[in-house]
């Protein structure tokens, strides 16, 4: 995924909620004061979010200079200096938290994604994200997933059809749901969530574009992979963690979707330090 086009808007909103009517603490600093600072990464991480960081200081004070020593997607070792900054002391202090929030969160998503990607290297499976993202950060987190070596599932409800249990119940059957989807949106890909082999077989017969195997045990997942004469891409979902992902990938599925890489991440430990 390339950089999203809503970075400026996301940053503007983040600064508005933080600065409000003005940074009353930064007012304590003499207006003409200039400073230099460094951002230090306190743990091993995959970097993501440089563009958001830069945009924060662009909007706070375009004269602030940021010099990066790493780029998005890089492996950053613990205690490495990510970047150097120079400019108005007030501006550096005002933009600090918002800028760090973006990089800490997006790097956390990239790092979590990469942990899964490394474990299943050598299998044919891709690690995918879901719609379980932090509100307002959908595109940013999906970008971060790609920095970690993962791939993106649908962006939202508009760019791919995912027929789930409640859709199937409301439509009457998997076959009817797929037929309705083809009629209404003939150019949009259709994925169907299945929970049993019987549902999987029905989705195959109805020519779904992608079939999700939701909470299948490993044996049943293998049977689905082996009984897929049309070669429909298969996606494993549910009960995926660092302990289970290798066995899941080794069943032969094509995709493994994981909500935790966007919804349950722990921010990477970063800190900004002024130079004396």
N, C-alpha and C positions, 0 to 999 in steps of 0.2 A: 504493500500500500504506500502510495506517495503521501507527502505531507498534506493533511486536510486543508481545505480553504477557509476554515472557520477559526483559525488560530487567533487572529486579532480580536474577533468577537468574544471568544472564550476568555482571553486575557483581560479584555475590557470589563467583562462581568466580574471576574475574580478580583480585579483591582477595586472595582466599585464596592464590593461587599467588604473589602478589607480597609480601604482608605476612607470611604464614606465622605464626610465633609472636610476631611484633612487629617494628616498625620500629626497629631498634637505632641507626640513624643519627639519626633524628628525636629520639631520647632525649637527644641532646646539646644540644637547644634547651630553654631554660627553659620549664617547663610553662605559665606564665601569659603567655608572649609572644604578642602579636597582630600580624598583618601584613596588608598589602594586596598584591595581585599582579595582573598582567595576562597574558593569553594573546595572543600575537602570531602572525599568519599571515604567513609569510615569502615566500609565492608566491601568485599568482592561483589561486583554488580555488572549487569549489562546496561549501558547508558541509553537513555531515551528521554527526549524532551528539550533538546538544545534550542529548538526554534521557539518554543513557548517561553523559555528563560530569556532569550534575546528580546522577544516581543514585550515582555514585562518592562524591561529597562528602556526599550524604545518608546513605550507609552508614558513611562514615568519621567524620563529625561533622556532624550535622544543623544545627548552628548556623552553619556556613560559608555565606556568602551569595555567590551568583553572579549577576552582572548582564550579560546578553547584549546585544550591539550588532547582532547578525545572527541570523537564524533559518535552520533547515534549508532548503536549496534556494536560498539567496541566493548571488549572485556576490560573492565576497570578494576585494578587490584586495590585492596584495602589500603587506606591512608594516602592514596594518590590525589594530586591536585587536579581537579577537573578543569578549572578555568581561573584566570585572573581578571579582576575588574578594577577600573579606575574612573574617578569622576567625583561629582558632588557627594559629600558625606551624607547629606540629607537624602539624596536620591537613592544611594546605595542602601541605606537603612529602610527607606519606604518600600522599595521593591523587593527586599530580601526574602521575606516570608512567602509572598506569592510566587516568586520565581522558584524558590526551593520546593514549594508544594508541588508544582507541576513536575519538576525533574524527579523528586523523590517518588511520586506516585507512578509516573510513567516508567521509570527505571525499575520499579518493583514489578510491574506487569511484564516488562521485557525479561527481567531476571527469572521470574517464576516460569514464564513460557520456555525459556532456554533450558531450564532444568529438565523439563519433560522432553524437549527436542533432543537433548544429548542422550537421554536414556534409551530412546527408541531408534537411534541412528542405526542404519543397516536394515531396518524393516521398511516396508513400503508406505507406512502410515504417516499422515501429516497431523500435526497438532493444530486444532482450530479453537477459536474463541466462540463466545455465544453473545446473546443480548443482555446477559447479566453484567452490565457495566455500571459504573458510577454515574448518576444523573449529571448530564451536562458534559461528560467526558467520553461519550461513545466513540467518536471518531479519533480522539487522542489515544484512547486505550487500544483501539484496534490498530492504529499505527504502531504503538508500542509492542503489540504482539508480533508484528512483522520484524521489528528490531531484534526480538528474541529468537527469530527463526521460525515462528509459527505462521499460520495462514488465517485468513479471515473467513468466517461464516457470513451469512447475510448481514448487511449493515442494520436493517430495520425491517419493519413489517411490509415495506413497499417494494423491495427488490428481489424477494424470493418467497415462494409459498412453502410454509412448513405446516403440514396437516398433523395436528396432535390429537390426543385422546378425545378431548372435548369437541374438537371439530368433527371427528369421526362420528361421535355419538349424535351430534346435531344433524349431520348430513345423512346418517342412516347406515353408512358402511364406508370402508376405505375406497371401494370401487366407485361408489357414488360421489364421494368427496373429490377424487381425482378427476372424474368426468366433469364435475361442475367447474373445477379449477381450469381444466383444459378449455372449456367453453368460454369462461369469463376472461381468462388471461392466457391465451395460447402461446405467447412468446416468453412467459416467465417460467423458470425452472420450478419443479415441484418435488419437495422432499416429504416423506411420510414417516412419522414416528410409529414404530411397531414394538409390541411388548411380548409377542409370542411367535413361534415359528409359523403358525397358521396365518397370523396377520402379515408376517413377512412374505409368505407365499402369495397372499392376496395382493399385496403391494407390487410384487414382481409381475403377476399376471396383468395387473392394471397399468403396467409400464410407468411406474414412478421414475423420476430422474435420479433420485437419491433415496436410499432407505436408511433410516436410523434404527439401530438396534438398541433399544432403551432398557438398561438394567438386565441385559442378557447375561447368563452365566457363561463361562468360557466354553464349555462343551456345546451349548446351544449356539453360541456365536460362531464356533467352528463349523457347525452344521449349516448355518446360514451362508457362510463364505463358500462352502463346498457345493451348496445347492442354489447356485446363482448363475444359471445358464446364460442369461442375457448380459452378464457382466456389469450389472448396475452398481455404481459406487456405494459402498456400505460404510456407515458412520456409527461408531460405538459411542455411547453416552451413558452417564450414570456410574457412580462408584469408581471414578477414575482419580487416582492419586499416585504419588511417586512410588508407592509399593506395588500397585496393580497395573500400571501403564505398560510395562514391558510385556507381561503375559497377554494383555489385551492386544497390543500391536502384533504379537507373534501369531495371533489367530488368522491374520491375513486381511483384516479390515483396511479400508483405504484412508479413513479419517477417524480422529478421536477428538471429540469436542469436550472442552473443560471450562465450566463456569468459574472455577476458583482462580484462574489466572487473571481475571479482571475484577471479581467481586470480593475476593478474600485475601488480597495481597497485604503485606506489611511494608510500609514505606521504607525505602533505603535510607540509611543513616547518613545524612549530609549536613555539613555545617559551613557557614560563611564566617571567616575570621579577618578582621581588619589588620593590616600590617602597621607596626609601630613606626 
